């Protein structure tokens, strides 16, 4: 089977995506497929077909290590605009690089390994639907809903699912005061549409509020303040309509921020969780499946949850394109369910093809 794995992109989560894409591409190569890893932003210049692109850009294996800090997107745009590997020195305006669409149209399936930006907000999925490109994951509608954190929380609460109180506020001084008045301290300040803990701060005192808003405002003008819930942090994956075992997340220092998510040894991740009461395990799995359905998600997803000291469940947010890096949570959950990494990638591809087969049947 001819498979394009799309990664990278002009997104704060670009580096995470490139690491995920390398892992997925290597797994699918190991499964016997013809695979091409492509950076959706940098494009595939001079490649009019899948076979052309593989000859020009294909490798036998791929590798990429996530740096400790978020990428410099201005430098990424300058690199593509230089004409070395982009749209002919265009300056990096288009989010989908030269050659990506025809190569994906020529492939049997496109594995979307993007995180954030057009990969998760539904734009790329809508574009692919227009061009008849088959892809893995969630449709444009579900992608958009889940990526908009306040909208997703509104839907969760409307369906009776517990989620911490929140408010959408501006990035100025008035926004800081509004957050303190409506949400109080401690709280979590985050952009409304980023993942991988990009732009996220935990605020324990009034003195920290301005810096938190400035950090979140680097990525978006819409900022969400969310009440911080103390407790144990878990993540629960959904694959093919079934919930995977919950995984507990215990950062060795601070909270589960960008560095702690993607640097080896920065976080202890336990799956299966030996001391988790069966009723809590079952409640988390039910909630993950319910949120998956409410937000109209597709082949797989991953929901973040807090379990407070009294056993109360608090749904935070859901990721439609969970990380597939060496330190990512979904592959570890799948492994605990007896699904090794290569099989997980194969299942995601198979679920997508079955979905298209059903639609065409």
C-alpha positions in Angstrom: 0.0 0.0 0.0 1.2 3.5 -0.8 1.0 5.7 2.4 1.9 9.3 2.9 2.7 10.3 6.5 2.1 14.0 6.9 4.0 15.8 9.7 5.6 19.1 10.5 3.6 22.1 9.4 3.8 25.8 10.5 2.6 25.1 14.1 4.1 25.5 17.6 3.8 21.7 17.7 5.8 21.2 14.6 8.7 19.4 16.3 6.4 17.0 18.1 4.7 16.2 14.9 8.0 15.5 13.1 8.9 13.0 15.8 5.5 11.4 15.6 5.7 11.2 11.9 9.1 9.5 11.9 7.9 6.9 14.3 4.7 6.2 12.3 6.6 6.1 9.0 9.1 3.6 10.4 6.3 1.4 11.8 4.4 1.3 8.5 7.7 0.6 6.6 8.2 -2.3 8.9 4.7 -3.5 8.2 5.6 -3.7 4.5 4.1 -0.6 3.1 5.5 1.9 0.6 5.8 5.0 2.8 6.8 8.6 2.3 7.2 11.0 5.2 6.4 14.6 4.1 6.4 18.0 5.8 3.1 19.5 4.9 4.5 23.0 5.1 7.9 22.5 3.3 6.1 20.5 0.6 7.4 18.2 -2.1 8.7 20.4 -4.9 9.0 18.8 -8.4 7.0 15.7 -7.2 3.8 15.1 -9.3 3.1 11.6 -8.1 3.7 9.3 -5.2 6.4 7.4 -7.0 8.2 10.6 -8.0 8.1 11.8 -4.4 9.5 8.6 -3.0 12.4 8.7 -5.5 13.2 12.3 -4.6 12.5 12.4 -0.9 12.0 8.8 0.4 14.2 7.2 3.0 14.5 3.7 4.4 14.0 5.0 8.0 13.4 8.3 9.7 14.5 10.0 13.0 13.8 13.2 14.8 14.3 14.3 18.4 12.1 16.9 20.0 14.0 19.9 21.3 13.2 21.2 24.8 11.7 24.5 23.5 9.0 25.2 21.0 10.1 25.9 17.4 11.0 29.3 16.0 8.3 29.6 13.4 9.8 32.7 11.9 12.9 30.7 11.1 10.8 27.9 9.6 9.1 30.4 7.3 12.4 32.0 6.3 13.8 28.5 5.5 10.9 27.8 3.1 10.9 31.3 1.7 14.6 31.0 0.9 13.6 28.7 -2.0 15.6 25.7 -0.7 12.7 23.4 -0.1 9.5 25.3 -0.4 7.2 27.1 -2.8 9.8 28.7 -5.0 10.8 31.5 -2.6 7.2 32.5 -2.0 8.0 33.7 1.6 6.1 30.9 3.2 2.5 32.1 2.9 0.6 28.9 2.0 0.2 26.4 4.8 0.2 23.5 2.4 3.5 23.2 0.5 4.0 22.5 -3.2 3.3 19.0 -4.3 1.5 17.8 -1.2 -2.0 17.6 -2.7 -1.1 15.7 -5.9 1.1 13.2 -4.0 -1.6 12.6 -1.4 -4.2 12.2 -4.1 -2.0 9.5 -5.7 -1.5 7.6 -2.5 -3.9 5.0 -1.1 -4.1 6.7 2.3 -2.6 9.7 4.1 -1.7 9.2 7.7 -2.1 12.6 9.4 0.7 12.9 11.9 0.2 16.6 12.5 -0.4 18.3 15.8 -2.0 21.7 16.2 -2.8 24.3 13.6 -4.3 23.0 10.3 -3.8 19.4 11.2 -6.1 19.5 14.2 -8.5 22.4 13.6 -10.2 20.8 10.6 -8.8 22.9 7.8 -6.6 20.2 6.3 -9.4 17.6 6.6 -11.8 19.9 4.8 -9.3 20.5 2.1 -8.7 16.8 1.7 -12.4 16.1 1.5 -12.6 18.6 -1.4 -9.9 16.8 -3.2 -11.1 13.3 -2.4 -8.0 12.4 -0.4 -8.4 9.6 2.1 -6.9 10.3 5.5 -6.7 8.9 9.0 -8.3 10.3 12.2 -11.3 12.6 12.6 -13.3 14.5 10.0 -13.1 18.3 9.7 -16.2 18.9 11.9 -15.0 16.9 14.9 -11.5 18.2 14.5 -12.7 21.8 14.7 -15.0 21.2 17.7 -12.4 19.4 19.8 -9.6 21.9 19.0 -11.8 24.8 20.3 -11.4 24.1 24.0 -14.2 26.4 25.3 -16.6 25.0 22.7 -15.7 21.4 23.6 -16.2 22.1 27.3 -19.6 23.7 26.6 -20.7 20.5 24.8 -19.3 18.3 27.6 -21.2 20.3 30.2 -24.4 20.4 28.2 -24.3 16.6 28.1 -23.7 16.3 31.9 -20.0 15.5 31.8 -18.0 17.2 34.6 -15.4 19.7 33.5 -13.7 22.5 35.5 -15.2 26.0 35.3 -13.7 28.3 32.7 -13.9 31.7 31.1 -12.7 33.1 27.8 -11.0 36.4 28.3 -8.7 38.9 26.6 -4.9 39.2 27.0 -4.9 42.7 28.5 -5.0 43.8 32.1 -8.8 43.7 32.1 -8.5 40.0 31.1 -6.3 39.2 34.0 -8.8 40.9 36.4 -11.7 39.1 34.8 -9.9 35.7 35.3 -9.3 36.5 38.9 -12.9 37.5 39.5 -14.7 34.7 37.6 -12.3 31.8 38.1 -10.1 32.7 41.0 -6.8 31.1 42.1 -5.2 28.7 41.4 -6.1 28.6 37.8 -4.7 27.4 34.4 -4.2 29.9 31.7 -4.0 28.5 28.1 -4.6 29.5 24.5 -8.1 28.3 23.3 -6.8 26.3 20.4 -3.2 24.9 21.0 -2.1 21.5 22.2 1.0 19.9 23.7 0.7 22.3 26.6 1.9 25.1 24.3 1.3 28.5 26.0 -0.1 26.9 29.2 0.7 28.2 32.7 -0.5 27.2 36.1 -1.1 30.4 38.1 -1.0 30.2 41.9 -0.7 33.9 42.7 -1.7 37.2 41.3 1.9 38.1 40.6 2.1 35.2 38.1 -1.0 36.2 36.1 0.6 38.8 33.8 3.4 36.5 32.7 0.9 33.7 32.1 -1.3 35.9 29.8 1.8 37.1 27.9 2.9 33.5 27.3 -0.5 32.4 26.1 -0.9 35.5 24.0 2.2 34.6 22.0 0.1 31.9 20.3 -3.4 33.2 20.3 -5.5 36.2 21.0 -8.3 34.0 22.6 -7.2 33.0 26.1 -9.0 30.6 28.4 -8.8 30.7 32.2 -9.7 27.3 33.8 -10.2 26.5 37.4 -7.3 24.3 38.6 -8.5 21.0 40.1 -6.1 19.3 42.4 -5.7 15.5 42.0 -4.2 12.7 40.0 -3.8 13.3 36.2 -4.8 10.6 33.7 -5.2 10.2 30.0 -7.6 7.8 28.4 -7.3 6.8 24.7 -10.1 5.6 22.4 -9.3 3.3 19.5 -11.9 1.9 17.1 -14.8 2.5 19.4 -13.1 1.0 22.5 -11.5 2.7 25.5 -7.8 1.9 26.2 -6.5 1.5 29.8 -6.0 4.9 31.6 -2.5 6.0 32.0 -1.4 8.1 35.0 0.9 11.1 34.4 3.3 12.1 37.2 5.8 14.9 36.2 9.1 14.7 38.2 9.0 18.5 38.5 6.4 21.1 37.8 3.4 20.1 35.7 2.9 18.3 32.4 4.2 21.1 30.2 5.9 20.9 26.8 9.3 19.9 28.2 7.9 17.3 30.6 5.8 15.8 27.8 8.6 15.2 25.3 11.9 14.8 27.1 12.9 11.3 28.1 12.6 10.7 31.8 10.9 14.0 32.6 7.6 12.4 33.6 6.6 9.1 35.1 3.8 7.5 33.2 2.1 4.4 34.7 -0.1 2.0 32.7 -1.8 -0.1 33.8 -2.3 1.8 37.1 -2.2 -0.7 39.9 -3.9 1.3 42.7 -6.7 2.7 40.5 -10.1 1.6 41.9 -12.1 -0.4 39.3 -15.0 2.0 39.5 -12.7 4.9 38.7 -11.1 3.1 35.8 -14.6 2.3 34.4 -15.8 5.8 34.9 -12.8 7.3 33.0 -13.3 4.9 30.1 -17.0 5.7 29.9 -16.3 9.4 30.0 -13.7 9.1 27.2 -16.1 7.2 25.0 -18.9 9.6 25.7 -16.8 12.7 24.9 -15.5 10.9 21.8 -19.1 10.5 20.6 -20.3 14.0 21.7 -17.5 15.8 19.9 -18.0 13.6 16.7 -14.5 12.2 16.7 -13.3 9.5 14.4 -10.9 6.5 14.5 -9.0 7.4 17.6 -8.6 10.1 20.3 -7.2 10.7 23.8 -8.9 12.5 26.7 -7.2 14.2 29.6 -8.8 13.7 33.0 -8.2 14.7 36.7 -9.3 12.4 39.5 -9.7 14.5 42.7 -9.1 13.3 46.2 -12.8 12.4 46.7 -12.8 10.3 43.6 -14.6 12.9 41.4 -13.9 12.9 37.7 -13.0 16.1 35.8 -12.8 16.0 32.0 -10.2 18.6 30.7 -9.9 18.3 26.9 -9.7 15.7 24.1 -6.9 15.4 21.4 -8.0 14.2 18.0 -4.4 13.5 16.8 -2.6 12.1 19.9 1.2 12.2 19.9 2.9 9.1 18.5 6.4 10.0 19.7 8.6 7.7 21.8 7.3 9.3 25.0 3.6 9.7 23.9 0.7 8.4 26.0 -1.5 6.7 23.4 1.1 4.2 22.3 1.8 3.3 25.9 -1.9 2.7 26.6 -2.2 0.6 23.5 0.8 -1.5 24.6 -0.9 -2.1 28.0 -3.9 -3.4 26.0 -1.7 -5.8 24.1 -1.4 -3.7 21.0 2.3 -3.1 20.0 3.3 0.1 18.3 3.5 -1.3 14.7 0.0 -2.8 15.1 -1.4 0.4 16.5 -0.3 2.3 13.4 -1.7 -0.5 11.2 -5.0 -0.4 13.0 -5.3 3.4 12.5 -4.8 2.9 8.8 -7.2 0.0 8.6 -9.9 1.9 10.5 -9.6 4.8 8.1 -9.9 2.5 5.0 -12.8 0.7 6.5 -14.6 4.0 7.1 -14.1 5.0 3.5 -15.2 1.6 2.3 -18.4 1.9 4.3 -19.0 5.4 2.9 -18.6 4.2 -0.6 -20.6 1.0 -0.1 
